[in-house]
Amino acid sequence: MPQNYTPEFKKKIVRLRLEEGRTINSITTEYGISKETLRRWCREMKEECRTRRIIMPGKKHKVSLQA
């Protein structure tokens, strides 16, 4: 059965990886999520950031991953 995670939890996990530089192994071990799930969340967050820049190219975007 798939686990449902809150958006805040996902942002926290992605922040650990992208902003704090934690390894995939350390995060997946500590939080009990799969490596593929973590990779997917990171891809989705990066894509969301790119999409925001395309929609509003004249504005500076600062995306906060803090929950």
Backbone bond lengths (Angstrom), bond angles and torsions (degrees), N, CA, C in turn:
res aa  C-N    CA-C-N  psi(-1)  N-CA   C-N-CA  omega(-1)  CA-C   N-CA-C  phi
1 M - - - 1.442 - - 1.535 108.65 -
2 P 1.338 117.08 129.23 1.463 120.26 -179.55 1.528 111.75 -65.53
3 Q 1.315 114.26 142.65 1.460 121.05 177.46 1.524 108.84 -89.67
4 N 1.325 117.50 138.54 1.457 121.52 175.84 1.519 109.29 -100.98
5 Y 1.320 116.16 128.62 1.453 121.99 -179.95 1.521 109.03 -116.24
6 T 1.312 116.37 146.36 1.464 120.22 179.08 1.526 109.47 -73.76
7 P 1.325 116.92 155.09 1.469 119.74 175.59 1.528 111.84 -58.63
8 E 1.312 117.44 -34.80 1.463 121.17 179.84 1.529 110.56 -64.43
9 F 1.326 116.36 -42.10 1.460 120.59 178.82 1.528 110.32 -63.78
10 K 1.331 116.73 -44.13 1.457 120.66 179.89 1.533 110.66 -60.65
11 K 1.336 116.82 -44.09 1.460 120.40 179.12 1.521 110.86 -62.13
12 K 1.318 116.57 -40.10 1.459 120.60 178.81 1.523 110.45 -60.59
13 I 1.315 116.45 -45.92 1.465 121.39 -178.50 1.531 110.94 -65.51
14 V 1.327 117.10 -44.53 1.466 121.14 179.19 1.524 110.07 -63.61
15 R 1.323 117.19 -39.64 1.464 121.28 178.34 1.533 110.60 -60.96
16 L 1.323 116.32 -42.02 1.465 119.68 177.98 1.525 111.12 -57.21
17 R 1.310 115.79 -40.49 1.471 120.88 -177.90 1.527 112.11 -76.94
18 L 1.328 117.11 -51.61 1.459 120.48 -170.78 1.520 113.61 -84.47
19 E 1.306 118.05 -38.06 1.458 120.06 -176.30 1.523 112.76 -94.26
20 E 1.310 116.90 -36.76 1.463 119.57 -177.92 1.523 112.83 -96.42
21 G 1.330 116.76 -11.46 1.458 120.42 175.57 1.522 115.47 74.21
22 R 1.314 117.20 20.46 1.466 119.84 178.19 1.526 109.49 -65.18
23 T 1.313 116.58 150.84 1.461 120.26 179.35 1.528 110.12 -76.83
24 I 1.313 114.71 154.85 1.456 120.52 177.52 1.520 109.91 -59.70
25 N 1.332 116.85 -43.73 1.465 120.17 -178.97 1.519 112.49 -60.75
26 S 1.330 117.03 -42.92 1.465 118.80 -178.07 1.526 111.51 -66.24
27 I 1.332 116.46 -38.27 1.474 120.14 -179.41 1.524 110.59 -70.06
28 T 1.329 116.59 -47.05 1.462 119.05 -177.12 1.521 111.78 -65.65
29 T 1.315 116.33 -34.60 1.471 119.96 177.26 1.521 111.33 -68.18
30 E 1.324 115.80 -45.19 1.467 119.95 -177.07 1.526 113.12 -68.62
31 Y 1.333 117.16 -38.76 1.461 120.40 -172.95 1.524 114.45 -105.44
32 G 1.318 117.61 -4.02 1.455 120.65 175.42 1.512 115.23 68.32
33 I 1.324 116.50 32.63 1.465 119.98 175.43 1.526 107.76 -110.25
34 S 1.315 116.14 161.64 1.461 119.26 -179.12 1.529 110.77 -80.72
35 K 1.313 114.69 158.16 1.463 119.89 178.03 1.521 110.79 -62.88
36 E 1.312 116.01 -40.17 1.466 119.33 -179.75 1.529 111.11 -65.21
37 T 1.317 117.46 -37.50 1.463 120.66 177.26 1.523 109.91 -61.60
38 L 1.316 117.04 -46.61 1.461 120.99 179.21 1.524 110.98 -61.33
39 R 1.314 116.82 -45.32 1.474 120.26 178.61 1.520 111.14 -60.81
40 R 1.331 116.96 -41.51 1.466 121.02 179.87 1.523 111.00 -63.94
41 W 1.329 117.33 -44.99 1.466 120.50 178.94 1.527 110.97 -60.69
42 C 1.320 117.37 -40.23 1.466 120.57 178.72 1.528 110.76 -65.18
43 R 1.335 116.90 -43.04 1.467 120.68 177.71 1.517 110.58 -61.41
44 E 1.332 116.25 -45.40 1.462 120.44 -178.77 1.524 111.30 -61.87
45 M 1.326 117.38 -41.36 1.458 120.74 -179.71 1.524 110.88 -66.71
46 K 1.335 116.86 -41.48 1.465 120.28 177.49 1.520 110.74 -63.03
47 E 1.337 116.91 -41.65 1.463 121.01 179.41 1.524 110.48 -65.28
48 E 1.310 117.37 -40.38 1.469 121.16 177.82 1.529 110.25 -60.81
49 C 1.309 117.05 -41.35 1.466 120.76 178.96 1.529 110.63 -65.01
50 R 1.328 117.49 -42.74 1.467 121.01 177.84 1.516 110.78 -62.97
51 T 1.320 117.29 -42.65 1.461 121.65 -178.96 1.521 110.64 -62.07
52 R 1.300 117.36 -41.81 1.466 120.68 178.61 1.522 111.13 -61.31
53 R 1.323 118.08 -37.89 1.465 120.87 179.11 1.523 111.28 -69.28
54 I 1.329 118.04 -34.02 1.462 121.70 -179.90 1.528 109.99 -71.46
55 I 1.318 117.78 -42.89 1.459 121.86 -177.25 1.525 111.18 -66.28
56 M 1.325 117.50 -39.93 1.455 121.51 -177.23 1.528 109.04 -128.53
57 P 1.340 117.86 70.72 1.460 120.29 -172.43 1.526 114.42 -66.23
58 G 1.318 118.64 -24.77 1.458 120.64 -177.56 1.511 113.80 -80.52
59 K 1.294 116.51 -13.52 1.465 120.07 -177.24 1.513 110.21 -99.36
60 K 1.325 114.11 144.32 1.461 118.85 174.71 1.511 107.29 -84.33
61 H 1.313 114.59 129.69 1.458 120.06 -178.83 1.513 109.66 -109.89
62 K 1.272 114.69 132.81 1.464 120.08 171.84 1.520 105.48 -122.04
63 V 1.308 114.79 104.17 1.454 119.76 -178.44 1.515 108.03 -88.91
64 S 1.294 115.38 124.38 1.444 120.26 178.84 1.511 109.66 -96.45
65 L 1.300 116.01 127.65 1.448 120.87 177.09 1.515 110.92 -95.35
66 Q 1.312 116.54 5.21 1.450 119.34 -178.89 1.507 110.13 -76.12
67 A 1.309 115.24 135.15 1.467 120.76 -178.67 1.499 110.65 -86.93
